[in-house]
Amino acid sequence: MGSGSSSNNTLVVPQANQALEQLKYEIAQELGIQIPQDGYYGNYATRDTGAIGGHITRRLVEIAEQSIAGQFGGQSR
């Protein structure tokens, strides 16, 4: 990896950032994990932050599956 802290993670839909942040807080609350107010996760176990990310991914996949099923009328091929 290169030096510096430049991020290549640009959102296709910038408004999605707020929705993802809200989802992160909701999932953390469901898991009983307190999100740090200052945004520093250095004192958190990898297991906790990974659990939040994993649940976010599962939730996004569920949303996408529901959206696709709705577009095709729920019919399977």
C-alpha positions in Angstrom: 0.0 0.0 0.0 1.1 3.5 -0.6 1.9 6.1 2.0 -0.5 8.7 3.1 -4.1 8.4 4.3 -5.8 9.1 1.0 -9.0 7.1 0.6 -10.2 5.6 -2.7 -13.6 4.8 -1.1 -15.8 7.3 -2.9 -19.5 6.8 -2.7 -21.4 6.7 -6.0 -24.4 8.3 -4.2 -22.9 10.8 -1.7 -26.3 11.0 0.2 -25.8 7.3 1.1 -23.1 8.3 3.6 -25.7 9.5 6.1 -27.9 6.4 5.6 -24.8 4.1 6.2 -23.9 6.1 9.4 -27.4 5.6 10.7 -27.3 1.9 9.9 -24.0 1.6 11.7 -25.4 3.2 14.8 -28.6 1.0 14.7 -26.6 -2.2 14.3 -24.1 -1.3 17.0 -27.1 -0.6 19.4 -28.6 -3.9 18.5 -25.3 -5.6 19.3 -24.8 -3.6 22.5 -21.7 -1.9 21.2 -21.2 1.8 22.0 -19.9 3.8 19.1 -17.2 6.3 20.1 -18.3 9.9 19.9 -14.8 11.0 18.7 -14.7 8.3 15.9 -11.6 6.7 17.3 -12.0 2.9 17.3 -8.4 2.1 18.5 -9.7 1.0 21.9 -12.3 -1.4 20.4 -11.8 -5.1 19.8 -11.5 -6.1 16.2 -14.3 -8.6 16.9 -16.7 -5.8 17.8 -15.9 -3.6 14.8 -15.9 -6.6 12.5 -19.3 -7.6 13.9 -20.8 -4.2 13.1 -19.3 -4.3 9.5 -20.6 -7.9 9.0 -24.1 -7.1 10.1 -24.1 -4.0 7.9 -23.1 -6.1 4.9 -25.8 -8.7 5.7 -28.4 -6.0 6.0 -27.4 -4.3 2.7 -27.5 -7.7 0.9 -31.0 -8.3 2.3 -32.1 -4.9 1.1 -30.7 -5.5 -2.3 -32.3 -9.0 -2.5 -35.7 -7.5 -1.6 -35.3 -4.8 -4.2 -34.4 -7.2 -6.9 -37.3 -9.5 -6.0 -39.6 -6.5 -6.1 -38.3 -5.6 -9.6 -39.0 -9.0 -11.0 -42.2 -9.6 -9.2 -40.7 -12.1 -6.8 -40.7 -14.7 -9.6 -37.8 -17.1 -9.8 -36.2 -18.3 -13.1 
